Amino acid sequence: MSMRKRTVVMISGRGSNMTALIAAATNPDYPAEIVGVISDRVNAAGLGIAAARGIATKVISRADYTSKEAHDGAIDAALVSFGAEIVALAGYMRILGAHFVEKWLGRMINIHPALLPAFKGLDTHARAIRAGIRIHGCTVHFVTLDMDDGPIIAQAAVPVMVGDNEDMLAARVLKAEHRLYPLALGLVAEGKARMEGGRTVLAHFADDADNSTSVIMAPDPLREETDLEHLARITP
Ligand code: GRF
C-alpha cells in the first residue's frame, strides 16, 4: 500500500500553484499524491488543467447552498469521499467556517503571496510596492481560524527591484511560490513539519551551517560596482 499522503487541492481560479503541486506529485518518490481538485467556481481555469492531467475535479459553488455552513459541509463531504488526508488551499478565495477549519486543523495548508505576518489579505504586491519594502516573498502556513494567521511552515524571499510594478513583482513571487509550495507540502506529508500547540514543529532537520551565513539583500550592493568584464561583454 502506498504511503503517500492523499491530498486534495482547493482552488478558485488560475491554478498555477495547483499545477506545481500536481507536477511535483508525478514523481513517485514525492510524499503526497494529488487525488482531487475542488473549486468553488465553475469557470476556474485550473479545473481544465487538472482534468487534462487526469486528476478528478469537483465544483462546489456557494450559490448552490443555502448557507455558508451547508457549503462548507458539502466541501467536507467531498474531501471525505476523496479520502483526503491533507487539504492544500491554492488560490481558494473564500473564507472557510470555524467548524470546517477546526476539523481540518493541522491538516490544511495555504499559500500566501507575502512574507507573513506582513501583508495579510489581498493586493499584497501593490501594498508591498507602496510600503517601499526591498524584500518580499511568499509563505506556506497551516490554516487556522484567523485569515493568513496560522503557523508558518516555509517561506521564500525575492528582491523588490527598483523598476518593479505590481505585475512584475507578482510574477517574481509566483515563480518562488511554485518552488515553495511543493517543498512545504512535502514536509507536511512526510511529517517533517507538523502543527503542535499552535506552532509549527520542524523535525528531522539538521542546521545547515552554510545557510546560516546566506543573506538576501536588495538592492544588491555588489551590482552597484561597475563590472568591466561584464560591460565589455554586453557593449558592442
Ligand atoms: C497565489 O498568488 C497564491 O499565493 C494566492 O493566490 C494566488 C493563486 O494563484 N493565495 P494560482 O491560482 O495558484 O495561479
Boltz pocket constraint, residues with backbone or C-beta under 6 A from the ligand:
constraints:
  - pocket:
      binder: B
      contacts: [[A, 11], [A, 13], [A, 14], [A, 15], [A, 16], [A, 17], [A, 18], [A, 90], [A, 91], [A, 92], [A, 111], [A, 112], [A, 113], [A, 138], [A, 174], [A, 177]]
      max_distance: 6.0
